[in-house]
Amino acid sequence: MLNSSDLFHVSSILNRRSIAQHGLDWARMSAAPGIAGSSRPEVEGIFVCRGEEEADFFLQINNTDGPVDLWSVHGIDEASLLDNGNGFVYLPDRIPAAQVRLVRSDI
């Protein structure tokens, strides 16, 4: 069971090995398009979802042309999150591998 205070990140399965090794890093985006279909980072940061309901939205809009993974993100001060202007939030920093955990795969 997931902790309700967890943050989440949705990413293509093509990024799984890189995320497990390096964590979440927008500068490493190249193996697959972003969830919204972008070919390059929309911001210098990592988009996160506040809760499972928001994560489900991103799972449904998946524009990566393939399956995705759901990652749980720990140890982030939610006061550090920035709004991208559309109501979605991101952390303007990289997130180390020690702070992410694969919770659902091949969705």
C-alpha positions in Angstrom: 0.0 0.0 0.0 1.2 3.5 -0.9 1.5 6.3 1.6 -1.0 9.0 0.9 1.7 11.7 1.4 3.9 10.3 -1.3 4.6 12.1 -4.5 4.6 10.2 -7.7 6.3 10.5 -11.1 5.1 8.8 -14.3 7.7 7.8 -17.0 8.1 5.6 -20.0 9.4 2.1 -19.2 12.3 3.0 -21.6 13.6 5.3 -18.8 13.4 2.6 -16.0 17.1 1.7 -16.0 18.3 5.3 -16.1 15.9 6.3 -13.3 16.9 3.3 -11.1 20.6 4.2 -11.6 20.6 8.0 -11.7 17.3 9.0 -10.3 15.0 11.6 -11.9 17.0 14.1 -14.1 15.4 16.1 -16.8 18.8 16.4 -18.5 18.8 12.7 -19.2 15.4 12.8 -21.1 16.1 11.2 -24.4 15.0 7.5 -24.4 11.3 8.4 -24.8 9.0 11.4 -25.0 7.5 12.9 -21.9 4.0 11.8 -20.7 2.5 14.8 -22.5 4.3 13.8 -25.7 7.1 16.4 -25.5 10.4 15.5 -27.0 12.4 17.6 -24.6 11.9 18.8 -21.1 9.2 21.4 -20.6 10.9 22.8 -17.5 14.3 22.4 -15.8 12.9 20.1 -13.2 10.9 17.0 -12.4 7.1 16.9 -12.6 5.5 15.1 -9.7 1.9 14.2 -8.8 0.4 14.9 -5.5 -1.4 11.7 -4.8 -2.7 8.7 -6.7 -5.6 10.4 -8.3 -3.4 13.0 -10.0 -1.0 10.2 -11.0 -3.9 8.3 -12.6 -4.6 11.3 -14.8 -1.0 11.2 -16.1 -1.3 7.4 -16.6 -4.4 8.0 -18.8 -2.9 10.8 -20.9 0.2 8.7 -21.6 1.6 10.0 -25.0 4.9 8.0 -24.9 3.7 5.5 -27.5 4.2 2.6 -25.0 3.8 1.4 -21.5 4.8 3.5 -18.5 6.0 3.1 -14.9 4.7 4.7 -11.7 7.5 5.8 -9.3 7.0 6.9 -5.7 9.1 9.9 -4.7 10.1 10.4 -1.1 11.9 13.1 0.9 10.7 16.1 -1.0 9.6 19.3 0.8 6.3 20.1 -0.9 7.1 23.8 -0.3 9.9 23.4 -2.9 7.4 22.5 -5.6 6.6 25.1 -8.3 3.4 25.4 -10.4 4.1 25.3 -14.1 1.1 27.7 -14.7 -1.3 24.9 -15.6 -1.8 23.6 -12.1 0.8 20.8 -12.3 3.8 21.0 -10.1 7.5 20.2 -10.5 10.6 20.2 -8.4 13.3 22.5 -9.9 16.0 20.0 -9.0 17.1 16.5 -9.7 15.8 13.7 -7.5 18.4 11.1 -6.5 17.8 7.4 -7.1 17.7 6.8 -3.3 14.5 8.9 -3.2 12.5 7.0 -5.9 10.9 3.6 -5.8 9.2 1.8 -8.6 5.7 1.0 -7.4 3.9 -0.1 -10.6 5.4 -1.2 -13.9 4.4 -1.7 -17.5 1.1 0.2 -17.2 
